[in-house]
Amino acid sequence: MTSGISRIFIGILSLAAATGAARADFSDGKMPDGTYHCEVYLLGLFLNLGDITIKGNVYTGPVTFGTAKQAYNYQMDANGVISWLGPLGGYTTGGNALSMTQATLDGQSPPSFDIIMKQPDGAFTASTCTRGGNQ
């Protein structure tokens, strides 16, 4: 009887470990691969800011039309804070600067990250980039 209970318990632990290993988390140091659609809610409308494509520890974009010209590396710490190691389109041009990027990986929703941008006038704008379905 004890050996049967032990086998069931070990089976449950093995299944939990396998399921946990398949789920992405911040300890991986990267976002799940895919294309993330970025938008901002402004004046009652959602405005498209382009798509950022992530594969491994490399990103391209954001791209609104066409394709990205070059890929750059990024890093993500254990708290889900992303550091972009290259330009990030309009987020880093025209006097804009990145303040912070925070990833969200909760398992219930598609993976996403929020980009906080500081504008030249000192105001902050937040946009959300969410991975598209079926990726």
C-alpha positions, 0 to 999 in steps of 0.5 A, spaced: 500 500 500 505 504 501 509 503 495 502 505 491 501 511 494 509 513 493 508 511 486 502 516 485 505 521 489 512 521 485 508 521 479 504 527 481 511 531 483 514 529 476 507 531 472 508 538 476 515 539 475 514 537 467 508 542 467 512 548 471 518 547 466 514 548 460 511 554 463 516 561 461 518 565 467 522 571 469 528 566 471 529 564 464 531 571 462 527 572 456 520 573 454 517 567 450 518 568 442 513 571 438 510 578 435 508 583 440 503 588 438 504 594 441 499 600 443 497 605 447 490 608 450 490 615 448 484 620 448 479 614 448 482 610 442 487 605 442 493 607 437 497 602 434 505 603 435 507 597 431 510 590 433 516 588 436 518 581 434 522 577 440 526 570 438 531 568 444 534 574 447 534 578 440 528 583 438 526 587 432 522 593 431 517 596 433 515 595 426 508 598 423 509 597 416 514 593 412 520 589 416 525 591 421 532 592 418 536 590 424 536 585 430 538 587 437 539 584 444 535 585 450 536 582 457 530 581 462 532 580 470 529 576 475 523 581 476 521 581 469 524 588 468 527 588 460 533 592 458 533 594 451 540 594 448 539 597 442 534 603 439 526 601 440 523 606 434 519 611 436 520 610 444 527 612 443 527 617 438 525 625 437 527 626 444 523 620 447 527 616 452 525 609 455 523 609 463 522 602 464 519 596 461 516 591 465 514 584 463 508 580 465 508 572 465 502 570 469 500 563 465 492 566 464 493 571 459 498 572 453 505 574 455 506 582 455 510 587 457 509 595 458 513 600 456 514 606 460 516 612 455 518 619 458 517 624 453 521 631 451 516 635 455 517 630 461 510 627 461 510 619 461 506 615 456 505 607 457 504 602 452 502 595 452 505 590 448 501 583 447 503 577 444 499 575 438 495 568 439 497 561 436 505 562 437 
